[in-house]
Every structure is written in structure tokens, then in C-alpha cells.
Amino acid sequence: MTDVALVLVTGSSSGLGRNTANALADDGHDVVIHVRTPARLTELGDTVRWKGAVTGDLTDLDGVRGVARQAAEFGRFDAVIHNAGVLHAPEALTVNTVAPYVLTALMDKPARLVFLSSSMHRTGSTDLRRLTEGPASYDDTKLWVTTLALALASRWEGTTSHAVDPGWVPTRMGGPGAPDDLAAGHETQVWLATDHNVMPNTGGYWYHRQSQSPHPAARDAKFQAHLIHVLENHTGVPLE
């Protein structure tokens, strides 16, 4: 049995984020959900089951900063699951890579960080001029957020960090014909956020609770440092 955890899940209004938040709440955890606008809260039904909610548009840096300010009102989280994601440019860069970076930099360091990746990160580009000058593809953004997750794995004492490939599941983004199991799409995130028996305890790239090998660049210390430097300059938000 795990202890009750305080967990923030971004992109909670539908799909994997909603399923993740529901599973955590069903297990008795204190869940803070994130939705783009207050109107989206009505789509989640009984809001009494949530510890709270934060709102903000993650395609906009001011919106991301607002989410960080609201999250600070709950204190230090046991886990933050960076679930929010979009498929198409130009929003993909901000939502999939920049927002997780800025939120991580601005919020109190949680005990656990979980970042949503994708198997498509393996065809992403290591040319970080795409981050600042464009165009950046979905694959690029997922390689970069995977790299960020693994870069953070040993950066802060008391904080673990993992990346998760949830599979190609039948959500609004994945489409009705997606072949992977929908339930398995959120179970790894819940496990990483709450279980005390995760091995490796930090720096893992996971698919359905199995450790996998990511794109080699994601574990390359020089590329990790370069990515963080570019993100700091691009956003004006230092990581430390």
C-alpha cells in the first residue's frame, strides 16, 4: 500500500490525463487537476473528488506562469505528471517541451517528476535551432522533453524523474484505430508517481512499466546541458 500522495496532472480534461487523474483519485490520492479554462471543469463531473484545480493555457508562456502560481498555493507536490500534449505545430513545441520545462523551473521541486514521451521521439531531431527558429515537429518535441526528463533525473537531491511512452492509445489524439490498450496508457504514470518500489528509481524511460532504451541523445550529458541552456535562453526562465 502506498502513502497518500499530492499529485498534479497537467492536461486532465480528457484522454490519458483524465484517466490518470481518475485512477489516482480512485486510489485515494490527493489530485490537483489542470485544465485550459474554468469551463473545462464542468466536463469532469464531480469536482469534489479533486484536491483542487489549476487553469491556464499551456500554449502561452503567461498561461504557464499562471499555472505555476496557482500550483504554488498547494505547497510542494509529491509528484507532478506532465501529461498535457498536442500533436501539431506550432503549439506542440510550447505544450510538449517548453511548458513542462517552465513549470518545472518555476514550481517547488516535487519528490517525483513524470514526463510524457512517445515512441516517436526516436525520430526527433537533435538540431536545437528548430526549438528557437522552427519548424519543430511532434517527434522533435518528444525527444526534447524526454531528454529534459532524463537530465533532471540526477540534478536535484530528493527529486526523481522519469519519461513514459504511454503507447499509441485510442484517445482523441491517438484516434479510434490506435492499437494499444487504453488502460495501460496511464498505469505507468500512476505507478511512477506513487509506488515506492520503482527500479531504477530515477532516470527511467518506460513503456507499460517496462524499462526501455530511449534515443541515445536523451542520455547524452552534453546534449542534455545544451538543451537546458537553449530552453533557459528561449524562455528567460533559469532552471535553478
C-alpha positions as CSV (number, residue, x, y, z in Angstrom):
1,M,0.0,0.0,0.0
2,T,1.3,3.4,-1.0
3,D,1.1,6.6,1.1
4,V,-1.4,9.3,0.1
5,A,0.4,11.5,-2.4
6,L,-0.4,15.0,-3.6
7,V,-0.2,14.9,-7.4
8,L,-0.6,17.5,-10.1
9,V,-1.7,16.2,-13.5
10,T,-1.5,18.6,-16.5
11,G,-4.0,18.2,-19.3
12,S,-6.6,16.5,-17.1
13,S,-9.8,17.3,-19.0
14,S,-9.7,14.3,-21.4
15,G,-7.7,11.4,-22.6
16,L,-4.8,10.0,-20.7
17,G,-4.7,12.9,-18.4
18,R,-8.2,12.4,-17.3
19,N,-7.7,8.7,-16.9
20,T,-4.5,9.3,-14.9
21,A,-6.3,11.7,-12.6
22,N,-9.2,9.4,-12.1
23,A,-7.0,6.4,-11.3
24,L,-5.0,8.4,-8.7
25,A,-8.2,9.7,-7.1
26,D,-9.7,6.2,-7.0
27,D,-6.6,5.0,-5.2
28,G,-7.1,7.6,-2.5
29,H,-4.5,10.2,-3.6
30,D,-4.9,14.0,-3.4
31,V,-5.1,15.1,-7.1
32,V,-4.8,18.6,-8.4
33,I,-6.1,18.7,-12.0
34,H,-5.1,21.1,-14.7
35,V,-7.4,22.3,-17.4
36,R,-7.1,25.0,-20.0
37,T,-10.1,27.1,-18.9
38,P,-12.5,27.0,-16.0
39,A,-15.3,26.0,-18.4
40,R,-13.5,22.7,-18.9
41,L,-14.0,21.8,-15.2
42,T,-17.7,21.1,-16.0
43,E,-16.7,18.3,-18.3
44,L,-15.0,16.4,-15.4
45,G,-18.2,15.8,-13.5
46,D,-17.9,15.6,-9.7
47,T,-15.2,18.0,-8.8
48,V,-15.4,17.2,-5.1
49,R,-13.1,14.2,-5.7
50,W,-10.2,16.5,-6.6
51,K,-7.9,18.3,-4.1
52,G,-8.1,21.3,-6.3
53,A,-7.7,22.6,-9.8
54,V,-5.5,25.0,-11.7
55,T,-6.3,26.6,-15.0
56,G,-4.2,28.0,-17.8
57,D,-3.4,27.8,-21.5
58,L,-0.1,25.9,-21.9
59,T,0.3,27.3,-25.4
60,D,1.1,30.7,-23.9
61,L,4.0,31.4,-21.6
62,D,1.9,33.8,-19.4
63,G,-0.6,31.0,-19.1
64,V,2.2,28.6,-18.0
65,R,3.4,31.1,-15.4
66,G,-0.2,31.4,-14.1
67,V,-0.4,27.6,-13.7
68,A,2.8,27.7,-11.7
69,R,1.5,30.4,-9.4
70,Q,-1.7,28.6,-8.8
71,A,0.1,25.3,-8.1
72,A,2.3,27.0,-5.5
73,E,-0.8,27.5,-3.4
74,F,-0.9,23.8,-2.7
75,G,2.7,23.6,-1.4
76,R,5.3,21.0,-2.5
77,F,3.8,18.2,-4.6
78,D,4.8,14.6,-4.1
79,A,4.6,14.2,-7.9
80,V,3.9,16.2,-11.0
81,I,2.8,14.4,-14.1
82,H,3.5,16.5,-17.2
83,N,0.8,14.8,-19.3
84,A,-0.5,17.7,-21.5
85,G,0.4,17.3,-25.1
86,V,-0.6,18.3,-28.6
87,L,0.2,16.7,-32.0
88,H,0.6,19.6,-34.4
89,A,2.8,22.6,-34.8
90,P,3.2,25.3,-33.7
91,E,1.5,24.6,-30.4
92,A,3.4,21.3,-30.0
93,L,6.7,23.0,-29.1
94,T,5.2,25.1,-26.3
95,V,2.9,22.5,-24.8
96,N,5.1,19.4,-25.2
97,T,8.5,20.9,-24.3
98,V,8.5,24.5,-23.2
99,A,5.6,24.3,-20.7
100,P,7.0,21.2,-18.9
101,Y,10.4,23.0,-18.7
102,V,9.0,26.3,-17.4
103,L,6.6,24.6,-14.9
104,T,9.5,22.5,-13.5
105,A,11.7,25.6,-13.3
106,L,9.1,27.8,-11.5
107,M,7.5,25.3,-9.1
108,D,8.8,23.9,-5.9
109,K,10.8,20.8,-6.7
110,P,8.5,17.8,-6.2
111,A,9.6,14.4,-5.0
112,R,8.8,12.9,-8.4
113,L,8.6,14.2,-11.9
114,V,6.9,12.2,-14.7
115,F,7.1,13.4,-18.3
116,L,5.0,12.0,-21.2
117,S,7.1,11.0,-24.1
118,S,6.3,8.9,-27.2
119,S,7.9,6.2,-29.2
120,M,8.0,8.8,-32.0
121,H,10.8,10.7,-30.0
122,R,13.2,8.3,-31.6
123,T,12.8,10.1,-35.0
124,G,13.2,13.5,-33.4
125,S,15.9,15.9,-34.3
126,T,18.9,17.0,-32.2
127,D,19.1,20.3,-34.1
128,L,18.0,22.7,-31.4
129,R,17.8,25.5,-33.9
130,R,14.4,24.0,-34.5
131,L,13.4,24.9,-31.0
132,T,14.2,28.6,-31.4
133,E,13.8,29.1,-35.1
134,G,11.4,26.3,-36.2
135,P,9.9,24.3,-37.5
136,A,9.7,21.8,-34.7
137,S,7.8,18.5,-35.3
138,Y,5.9,16.5,-32.7
139,D,8.8,14.0,-32.8
140,D,11.3,16.7,-32.1
141,T,9.3,18.0,-29.1
142,K,9.1,14.5,-27.6
143,L,12.8,13.9,-28.0
144,W,13.5,17.1,-26.2
145,V,11.1,16.5,-23.3
146,T,12.5,13.0,-22.9
147,T,16.0,14.5,-22.8
148,L,14.7,17.0,-20.2
149,A,13.3,14.2,-18.0
150,L,16.5,12.2,-18.1
151,A,18.6,15.4,-17.5
152,L,16.6,16.1,-14.3
153,A,17.0,12.5,-13.0
154,S,20.2,13.2,-11.1
155,R,20.1,17.0,-10.9
156,W,18.3,17.6,-7.7
157,E,18.6,15.7,-4.4
158,G,15.3,14.4,-3.3
159,T,13.7,14.6,-6.8
160,T,13.4,11.6,-9.2
161,S,12.5,12.0,-12.8
162,H,11.2,9.6,-15.5
163,A,9.9,9.6,-19.1
164,V,7.0,7.5,-20.2
165,D,5.9,6.2,-23.6
166,P,2.1,5.6,-23.0
167,G,1.8,3.8,-26.2
168,W,-0.5,4.6,-29.2
169,V,-3.8,4.5,-27.4
170,P,-7.3,5.3,-28.7
171,T,-7.7,8.8,-27.3
172,R,-8.8,12.0,-29.2
173,M,-5.1,12.5,-30.1
174,G,-4.4,8.8,-30.9
175,G,-7.6,8.2,-32.9
176,P,-10.1,5.4,-32.6
177,G,-8.0,3.0,-34.5
178,A,-5.0,3.1,-32.2
179,P,-3.8,-0.4,-31.4
180,D,-2.5,-0.1,-27.8
181,D,-4.6,-0.8,-24.6
182,L,-6.1,2.4,-23.3
183,A,-5.9,1.3,-19.6
184,A,-2.2,0.6,-20.0
185,G,-1.7,4.1,-21.3
186,H,-2.0,5.6,-17.8
187,E,-1.0,2.9,-15.4
188,T,2.8,3.5,-15.7
189,Q,2.4,7.2,-14.8
190,V,0.3,6.3,-11.7
191,W,2.9,3.7,-10.7
192,L,5.8,6.1,-11.1
193,A,4.1,8.8,-9.2
194,T,3.1,6.8,-6.2
195,D,4.9,3.5,-5.8
196,H,8.0,3.1,-3.6
197,N,9.4,0.1,-5.5
198,V,10.3,1.6,-8.8
199,M,13.7,0.4,-10.2
200,P,15.6,2.2,-11.5
201,N,14.2,4.8,-9.0
202,T,15.2,7.7,-11.3
203,G,16.2,8.3,-14.9
204,G,14.0,5.6,-16.5
205,Y,12.3,5.6,-19.9
206,W,9.3,3.4,-19.6
207,Y,6.7,1.6,-21.7
208,H,3.9,-0.2,-19.8
209,R,6.1,-0.5,-16.7
210,Q,9.0,-1.9,-18.6
211,S,12.3,-0.1,-18.8
212,Q,13.2,0.7,-22.4
213,S,16.2,2.3,-24.2
214,P,15.4,5.9,-25.5
215,H,17.1,7.8,-28.3
216,P,20.8,7.9,-27.4
217,A,20.8,11.7,-27.4
218,A,18.3,11.7,-24.4
219,R,21.0,10.2,-22.2
220,D,23.9,12.2,-23.6
221,A,25.1,14.7,-21.0
222,K,26.3,17.3,-23.5
223,F,23.0,17.3,-25.4
224,Q,21.1,17.5,-22.1
225,A,23.2,20.5,-21.0
226,H,22.8,22.1,-24.4
227,L,19.0,21.6,-24.3
228,I,18.7,23.2,-20.9
229,H,20.8,26.1,-22.0
230,V,18.7,26.7,-25.1
231,L,15.5,26.5,-23.0
232,E,16.8,28.9,-20.5
233,N,17.7,31.4,-23.2
234,H,14.5,30.8,-25.1
235,T,12.1,31.3,-22.2
236,G,14.1,33.7,-19.9
237,V,13.5,31.2,-17.1
238,P,16.6,29.7,-15.4
239,L,16.2,26.1,-14.3
240,E,17.8,26.7,-10.9
